[in-house]
Amino acid sequence: MTRTEYPWLLPSAMAEPADPDSAGKRGGGRRPRRTVRDWGVDLIVFFFAVFIGMIALDTADQAGNSEPLIMADLLIGLAACGTLWVRRRWPVGPAVALSLVQIVSPTASGAALVALFSLAIHRPFKPVAYVAVLSLATMTVQAYLRPDPTISHLVALIVGALLVLLALAWGMLVRSRRQLVMALRERAVRAETEAALRAEQAQRLARESIAREMHDVLAHRLTLLSVHAGALEFRPDAPPPEVARAAGVIRDSAHEALQDLRMIIGVLRAPGDDGERPQPTLVTLDALVAESREAGMKVTLDSGVGDPEAVPSTTGRTAYRIAQEGLTNARKHAPGTGATVLVSGGPGDGLTVEVRNEAPLGPVPHVPGSGQGLIGLTERATLAGGRFEHGPTRDGGFAVKAWLPWSP
């Protein structure tokens, strides 16, 4: 849903206050212009008040009133009907004034009813109730000062009271409907805003997930490329077997990196594609260690998990990525040293994954890095409901350790 599809959700529509004509009470506020509908409603109520006034004037003529009194009633009635054009800006004043004027001029009764109706639309119940009581009282006085010869006093009082209550109830009904419509508008705008925020948050989480996946998948392969390419650069006189072995590792790592990149792009284009490569789990941890050993690392795997296939796939995948990033960091920052991968735990107790490497031999080579690997592992462990720790060891090495939940 967009605001262009629903024009009434535009800010100009929402600018109308809960009391539609309460803008007149705010100093310096610019009043909204009258619409065609407003002019039509004002004309209808004006002619309605004139019609009621003419009926009252005809009744006054039948009662035998003098010509000057009838002319005065006519002028007062026209002036009363004219005040209805300002009722939108000042609804209280005309309602009170017309309620008092109708005591001496029955021709103002129609305008008084319209003013009461408008007041019930634009103001809360308490001031409206006061004006309604005043209108009932003035109608009672009018029935005695200017009696209608065609009906009795009791009938005149009952009809007057019914008309006042009808105007009051109808105005309150219109007010309630307007408030309901405005509440629905505000709710629609709020829902649209919340939906946009949720979409933005979902996009951000998706970008973070893609960034973590690409880093964890490609960093391991590219580190192998960097290490062995550096070895060929600094040892151009290396024996041919070592050069061939390093070239083979570079070729295999480049091929695997390309395959992993294709897998990620395929997931982005068509999730769930049948051609998608299988995701690594704890079962493939042995293959990761074997690959690191073939690249020249001294890796020891100590697994206390009896059946790796029993580990949930999501937990196993997170554990694999943690071990992969730990070995990648060990290869980058402590080349030539030994690394140990410890895996333990069981259903109900959780799964613990730890990667330790020994202190580096000599100066630590400078390997470019963004520092996002450990941040990504922390996010992975947190999303899985676990914990992640990392830091130097007592012997000068480095260790990463994670605990992941494993439901029984």
N, C-alpha and C positions, 0 to 999 in steps of 0.2 A: 504494500500500500504506500503510495506516495502522495504528497500534498498537491501535486498537479492533478492527480486523479480525483481528489476530493477538495475542491476549492474552499469549502467551508472550514478546512483545517488550516488555512493560511493565517499568518499573524494578524492581518487586518480583521478577520472574523473573530479571533480570540481576544481582540482588544476590548470588546464589549464587556462591561462589568456584570457581576451577578445581578445587581439591580440595573436593568437596562437603561434607565434614565438617570442613574446616580452620577453620571459625568457632570451634570449641572451643579452638583454640590462641590466639585473639586475646583478650587481656584486655579486659573491659568491653564486648565486642561482644554484641549481642542475637542469640541463636540463633533461626533460623526455626522456627516451630511445625511439629510433625509433621503430615504430611498423612495422609489415609485410606490412600493407597498405602504410605506409610512404615509405618503400623501393620500393614497386611496383610503386607508383606515381613518385618517383624520377627516376626510370629506364625509365618509359614511357616518361617523359619530356626530359630526356637526349637523348634518341634515336630520339625523335621528333626534338630536336635542331640539332642533327647530320644529320638527313634527310634533313632539310632545308639548312644546311650548304653544303651538297653534291650537292643539286640543284644549289646553288649559285656558288659552285666551278666549276660545269659543264658549267654554263653560262660564268664564267670568262675564261674557256678554249676556248669556242667558240668565245670569243671576241679577241682572238689572243694574250693574255698576255704571257709573257715569262715564262719559266719553273721555274726559281727561284721565281718569283712573285707568281706563282700558289702554289709552295711548301710552301712559307711563309703564303699564305692564309690558306693552309691546317693546318699548325701548329698553327696558331692563332685561327682558328676555333675549333680545338681540345682543346686548352687551354680554350677558351671561354665556351665550353660545360662542361669542367671539373669544372669551377667555380660554375656551377649550384648545385653542391653537398653541397656547404656551404651557399646557399641562404636562408635556413631556419634559420640559426643562425645570418647571417648578410644580410638581404634582400636589404638594401639601397646601400651598396658599390658595389656589383656585378651589380646591375641595372644601376647605373651611369657609371661604368667602361665599361660595354658592350655597352652602348649607344654611348660612345665616340669611342670605338674600331671599331664599325661597319662603321665608316667613311672611314677607309682605308681597311677594310676586310669585304666584303659582307658575308663571311662564318660565321661571328659572329652574323648575323641578327636573326637567329632562337633562339640562346641563349639569345639575348637581349629581344626578345618578351617574352620568358619564364620568364626571370628575372623581367620584367615589370608586367607580370601576377601574379607572386608570391608576388611582392611588393604591388600590389593592394589588395591582400588577407590579408597581415600582417600589413599594415600601414594605417593611416587615409588618407582622400582624398587629403589634401593639399600637402604633400610631394610627393604623387603619381602623382598629376597633374604636378608638376615641372619636374619630371623625364619623364613623357609622352611628355611634350613640348620639352624637350631636345632630346628625341628619334625621334620626328618628324623632328626637325631641323637637326640632324645628318643624318637621312635618306635622307633629301633633298640635303644635301651636297654630300652624297654618290652617289646619282643619277647623279651628274655632274662629280665627280671625277672618279667613276667606273661605267660608264653607261652600261645598259643591251642592247646588240645589237638586241635582239629579240622584244623589245617593245619600244615605244616612252618615252620621259622624262615625259610627262604629265600622261601617264598611270602608269608609275613607281611610280610617286608621289602619285597618287590616291590609288594604291594598298597598298603602304607603310602606308599611313594614315589610310586606312581601317583596316589593320592588327594591328596597334597600338591601335586604338579605340576599336577593337574587344577584344584584350588582356586586355585593361583597363576595359571595361564593364564586361567582364566575371569574372575577378578577384574581382571586386566590388560586383558582384552578389554572388559569393562564400563567400566573407567576410560577407555580410548581412545575408546569410543563417546560417553561423556559429554563428554569434551573436544572431540570433533568437533562435537557438537550445540551446545555453548556457543560454539565458534568460528563456526559458521554463524549463530547468533543475533546475535553481535556484528557479523558481516559484514552481516547484514540491517539491523541498526540503523544501522550506518555508511553503508550504501547509501541508506537512507531519509533520513538527515541530509544526505548529499551531494546527493541529488536535490532536497531542499528548498532547499539553498543555490543549486543551479544554476537552479531555477525563480525564486528571488528575484533572482538576478543577471540572468536573462533579462528579468524584468519591469522591473528598473532600467534596463537597456540600452534596452528598448523605450520607456520613458518619456523617456529622454534623447533618443532618436532622434525621437520625436514632438515634444518641446520644440524641438529644433533646426529641424525642418521647419516647424513653425508660426511660429517666429521669423523664419526666412529668407523664408518665403512672405508673411507678413502685414506684417512690418516695412516692406518696400518700399512696399506700397500705403498703409499708414497714415501713413507719413512724407509721402507726397504729399498726403494729406488734411490733415495737420497744417500743412505749409508753406503751402498755398494758402488754407486757412481762416484762418491767421494773417495772410496778406497781405490778405485781405478785412477782417479785424478792424482792422488798423492803417491801412488805406487805404480808408476808407468812401467817399471822394470820387474813387476811381479811375474812369477812363473806362469807359463801359458795355462796350466790346469786351473790355477786360481783365477786368472782372467776369464777363462771360459766359464768357471763356476759362477763368478760374479755377474757375467753377462747373462747367464741362464736365469739367475735370480731376478735380474732387472727385467728380462723379457717376461718371465712368469708373473712378476708383480705388476707389470704394466698391463698384461692381459687380464689378470684378475681385477685390477682397478677399473679397466674398461668395462668388464662384465658387471661389476658392482654399480658403476655409473649408469649403465644401460638399465639395470634393474630398478634403480631409483627413479629414473626418468619414466620407465614403464609404469611404475606405481603411480606417479603423478598424472600420467595421461589416462590410464585405465586401471584403477584399483581392482584387484581381484582377477587380473588377467591370468589365463591358464599358463601362459608362457613365462610367468614370473618365477624367478629363482627361489628355492626354498630358503626360509629364514633360519639363521643359525640358532641353536639352542645349546644346552649343556652337553648334549650328546656329541656335538661337533667340537667340543673343547680340546679333545685329543688331537684333532686335525690342526687346530690353531697352534698348539704346542709343537707338533711335528713340523709345521711350516716355519715356525720361528727357529727351530733347531737347524733346519736345512739352510736357513739364512745365516747361520753362524752363531746364534745365541746359545748360551748355556742355560737351559730351562729345565726346572724340576717340577713335575706335577704331582701333588699329593692330594688325592681325592678321597674323602671319607663318605661319599654318597654311593650307596650300594647300587642303585639302579638309576642312572641319569635320565632314563626315559620316563620315570615316574614324576619328575619335576614338571610343574606346569610350564607350558610353552612360553608364556609371557615372563615368568620368573627366570626360566632358563635362558631366554634371550637377553634379558638384562644382565644376568651373571656373565654371559659370554662377552657382551660389550664391555663390561668392567674389566674382565681379564684381558681383553684385546687392547684396551686403552692403556692398562698398566704395563703390558709388554712393550707397547709402542713407546711409552715414555721412558722405560728402562733402556730400550735400544737407542733412543735419541740422546739421553742425558748421561747414560753410564755405559757406553759401548765396551764390549769385551768383558763385562762382569757377569756374574751369575744371577739368575732370577728364579724365584720360587712362586708357584701358584698353589694356594691352599684353598680347598673347597670342602666344606663340611656342613652337617645339618640333616634335618629330616622333617617329615610332616609334623606340623604343630610347633616345632622348635624354630623353624625358619632356615634359610639357606645363607651361609656365610662364605664370602669370596674375598680372598686377600692375595695381593701380588706384592712381593718384596724383591728389591734388588740390592746388591751389595754397593759399598762405597765406590765411586768412580776411581779408575786407575789413572792418576795424573790429572792434568787440567781437563776440565769439562769442556768439550767442544761446543761452540756456539751453533745451535740449530734453530732456525727461525720457527716461531710458533706464536699462536694467537692467545694461548692460555684458556681457550674455550673447552678443552677436553675435560678437565676436572669439573668445570662448571656444568658441562653436559651430563657427566656421570652423577653429579649431585642431583640434578633435575630428574634423571632417570630413576634413581633410587627413591627419591621423594614421591614421584608419580606412582611408583610401584608400592608405596606404603612402607618403605624401609628407611635405612639410615646409611650415610656414607661418610667416611673419615679418610683423611690423607695427611701425610706429613713425614718429616725425616725420622729415621730410626737412630738408636743409640750408637750403632757402629758406623754412622755416616751415610747409610743408604737411604732409601725412600720406600714408603709403603702406602698402598691404597687398600682400604678395607670397607666392605659393604655388608650389611645384613638385610635380607629380603624376606618377607613373609612367605610361608609355605603352608597353605591350609591342609589339614589332615583329610 
